[in-house]
């Protein structure tokens, strides 16, 4: 599946007719920043588990449980989640397969397997598993969010929007549903609705920088630089390793005409992610390199 990106308007920030060109470029930059925001970076563990679940000790303990209860699909599902946390996709898939073999209606195992398949690039397998999970339990919000992410990555934004909305209608407490739908509202230019969804995601996951970045981009689109900067500062305070937080603050400085400060933030973003396009484009506009 093709990752969603947004086109960046061309031109030089220092070109003639500066204000008009500046407005075009900044609009394009906002579109690019919105395109680079992604729900994938929200909490997407196979299940809600602590960091120790993928440890060798915990997996060994779960293996002992399975040895004592070899026909318990739940034990395989939990160990599969632990393998997934540990990055052992092959064993995770094997355990989810066994859980499903023991209980063909184990919808959680289908959704868990789909997440691993998605990480392995097996999108059609993942889609089939999400569909099966929803067929078994039409109220399973996790499967709608996962399938929505698949649709979003392939550019099927209407289908993704419908899945995120369905999860929200089911009263999900998963912030990804609101964050991801907010990104679609943002792409559609419905910034007020996007801000509402990002705010809900923040209330559900106040220590995640992504919805702050998303909301800040929508504030910028509404020319509310003050609230945008507050959100970007919060995102950076939560996690200084996220390139987009640095680039977003750089854009605020660029809008204010402080190209030196803007370039320093873009440079930091590029150091964190050498391929992060908003940082690369920002440096090209502010220092020409």
Secondary structure by P-SEA (a helix, b strand, c coil): cccbbbbbbbccccccaaaaaaaaaaaaaaaaaaaacccccccccccccccccccaaaaaaaaaaaaaccccaaaaaaaaaaaaaacaaaaaaaaaaaaaaacccaaaaaaaaaaaaaaacaaaaaaaaaaaaaaaccccaaaaaaaaaaaaaacaaaaaaaaaaaaaaaccccaaaaaaaaaaaaaacaaaaaaaaaaaaaaaccccaaaaaaaaaaaaaacaaaaaaaaaaaaaaaccccaaaaaaaaaaaaaacaaaaaaaaaaaaaaaccccaaaaaaaaaaccc
